[in-house]
Amino acid sequence: MKTVPTSLMTAAMLTVFCLSATAQDKTAYVDDRSDGPALIRSLYNAINRKEYARAYSYFADRKPFADYQSFVEGYAKTVEVEVITGTTTPEGAAGSIYAPVPVAIKSTEEGGKERIFAGCYVTRIANAAIQEPPFAPLHIESAELEEVDGPLEKALPKVCYPPS
């Protein structure tokens, strides 16, 4: 039996790992639920990294799509997503804090096609001081986005409103 020097095997394995660079390697991991805008930036960080289960987990039980597979398929041709968020004004209501987050999103698809979306996400957290396990962190309660004309910076809504 012929033996291969350990250093040669190590070099070969490192080459394979380097060649299989993924979106995760190019974009730093961000998972921040400290406020509404941070949560939305985390959502699009997960999408850019192709971590669709993490992105899906940011939504509450009432998701704005049919199911997980539909969510993933919605990003099948997406290469990169850029998001900007506007000013939020959190409001308390019935033991929860809601934060409507204005967003503008530029989606780049395979082939270079760019699309601009604008609208509002509403984030919510139940009063953390009175929750019992399992803890329910800040999450996306609802989303209303529509495709608009660019540029990205001009597409950002000036204000979004909390649920009534």
C-alpha positions as CSV (number, residue, x, y, z in Angstrom):
1,M,0.0,0.0,0.0
2,K,1.3,3.4,-1.0
3,T,1.2,6.1,1.6
4,V,0.7,9.8,0.9
5,P,2.6,12.3,3.0
6,T,0.3,14.0,5.5
7,S,1.3,17.5,4.3
8,L,0.3,16.6,0.7
9,M,-3.1,15.4,1.9
10,T,-3.6,18.5,4.0
11,A,-2.7,20.7,1.0
12,A,-5.2,18.9,-1.2
13,M,-8.0,19.2,1.4
14,L,-7.3,22.9,1.9
15,T,-7.5,23.4,-1.9
16,V,-10.9,21.7,-2.0
17,F,-12.2,23.9,0.9
18,C,-10.9,27.1,-0.7
19,L,-12.5,26.3,-4.1
20,S,-15.9,25.8,-2.5
21,A,-16.3,29.3,-1.2
22,T,-19.9,30.2,-0.5
23,A,-21.9,33.3,0.2
24,Q,-21.3,32.7,3.9
25,D,-17.6,33.3,3.3
26,K,-18.1,36.6,1.5
27,T,-20.6,38.2,4.0
28,A,-20.1,38.5,7.7
29,Y,-22.8,36.9,9.9
30,V,-25.2,39.4,11.5
31,D,-28.0,38.3,13.8
32,D,-29.2,41.4,15.7
33,R,-32.6,41.7,17.2
34,S,-31.9,44.8,19.3
35,D,-34.5,46.9,17.3
36,G,-36.6,46.8,14.2
37,P,-34.1,48.2,11.7
38,A,-31.4,45.8,13.0
39,L,-33.8,42.9,12.7
40,I,-34.5,43.8,9.1
41,R,-30.8,44.1,8.3
42,S,-30.3,40.7,9.8
43,L,-33.1,39.3,7.6
44,Y,-31.4,40.5,4.5
45,N,-28.0,39.4,5.8
46,A,-29.4,35.9,6.1
47,I,-30.8,36.1,2.5
48,N,-27.4,37.3,1.2
49,R,-25.7,34.4,2.9
50,K,-28.4,31.9,1.5
51,E,-29.4,31.0,5.1
52,Y,-33.0,30.8,4.3
53,A,-34.1,28.9,7.5
54,R,-32.6,31.7,9.6
55,A,-34.3,34.4,7.4
56,Y,-37.6,32.5,7.7
57,S,-37.3,32.3,11.4
58,Y,-37.4,36.1,11.8
59,F,-41.1,36.1,10.9
60,A,-43.9,35.5,13.3
61,D,-46.4,32.7,12.9
62,R,-48.4,34.6,10.3
63,K,-45.9,34.7,7.5
64,P,-46.5,36.7,4.3
65,F,-45.9,33.7,2.0
66,A,-47.5,30.3,1.7
67,D,-44.8,28.1,3.2
68,Y,-41.0,27.8,3.7
69,Q,-40.5,26.3,0.2
70,S,-42.3,29.2,-1.4
71,F,-40.1,31.6,0.6
72,V,-36.9,29.9,-0.6
73,E,-38.2,29.7,-4.2
74,G,-38.8,33.5,-4.1
75,Y,-35.0,34.0,-3.8
76,A,-34.0,31.3,-6.3
77,K,-32.6,33.8,-8.8
78,T,-31.4,36.4,-6.3
79,V,-27.6,37.0,-6.2
80,E,-27.5,39.9,-3.8
81,V,-29.9,42.1,-1.8
82,E,-29.1,45.6,-0.5
83,V,-31.5,47.2,2.1
84,I,-31.7,50.6,3.6
85,T,-34.0,51.4,6.5
86,G,-35.7,54.6,7.6
87,T,-36.6,56.1,10.9
88,T,-38.7,54.1,13.2
89,T,-40.9,55.2,16.1
90,P,-41.7,52.2,18.4
91,E,-45.1,52.3,20.1
92,G,-46.4,50.2,22.9
93,A,-49.8,48.5,22.7
94,A,-51.4,45.7,24.8
95,G,-48.2,44.5,26.3
96,S,-46.2,44.6,23.1
97,I,-43.8,47.0,21.4
98,Y,-44.3,47.5,17.7
99,A,-41.8,49.2,15.4
100,P,-42.8,50.0,11.9
101,V,-39.7,50.0,9.7
102,P,-39.6,51.8,6.4
103,V,-37.4,49.9,3.9
104,A,-36.1,50.2,0.3
105,I,-34.5,47.1,-1.2
106,K,-32.4,46.6,-4.3
107,S,-32.4,43.0,-5.4
108,T,-29.8,41.8,-8.0
109,E,-30.8,38.7,-9.9
110,E,-28.8,36.3,-12.0
111,G,-27.9,38.0,-15.2
112,G,-27.6,41.4,-13.5
113,K,-31.2,42.5,-13.5
114,E,-31.9,44.9,-10.6
115,R,-35.3,45.4,-9.0
116,I,-36.2,48.0,-6.4
117,F,-38.9,47.3,-3.7
118,A,-40.2,49.7,-1.0
119,G,-42.6,49.5,1.8
120,C,-42.9,48.7,5.5
121,Y,-42.1,45.9,7.9
122,V,-43.7,45.9,11.3
123,T,-41.6,44.3,14.1
124,R,-43.0,43.3,17.5
125,I,-41.9,42.0,20.8
126,A,-44.1,41.1,23.7
127,N,-43.0,42.8,27.0
128,A,-39.8,40.9,27.8
129,A,-40.1,41.4,31.5
130,I,-43.4,39.4,31.7
131,Q,-42.5,36.6,29.3
132,E,-42.0,33.0,30.5
133,P,-40.1,30.3,28.6
134,P,-39.9,29.8,25.8
135,F,-38.8,33.4,25.3
136,A,-40.2,35.0,22.1
137,P,-37.7,37.5,20.7
138,L,-38.3,40.5,18.5
139,H,-39.8,39.2,15.2
140,I,-41.4,40.5,12.0
141,E,-45.1,40.7,12.5
142,S,-46.0,41.9,9.0
143,A,-44.5,43.1,5.7
144,E,-46.0,45.2,2.9
145,L,-43.6,45.7,0.0
146,E,-44.1,46.6,-3.7
147,E,-41.9,46.9,-6.7
148,V,-41.1,50.6,-7.5
149,D,-38.9,52.6,-9.8
150,G,-35.4,53.5,-8.4
151,P,-33.0,54.7,-7.4
152,L,-32.8,52.9,-4.1
153,E,-32.3,56.0,-2.0
154,K,-35.4,57.7,-3.3
155,A,-37.6,54.7,-2.9
156,L,-37.4,54.7,0.9
157,P,-40.8,55.6,2.4
158,K,-40.6,58.6,4.8
159,V,-42.9,56.9,7.4
160,C,-44.6,53.7,8.2
161,Y,-47.4,53.2,10.7
162,P,-48.0,50.6,13.5
163,P,-51.0,48.3,13.3
164,S,-54.2,49.8,14.5
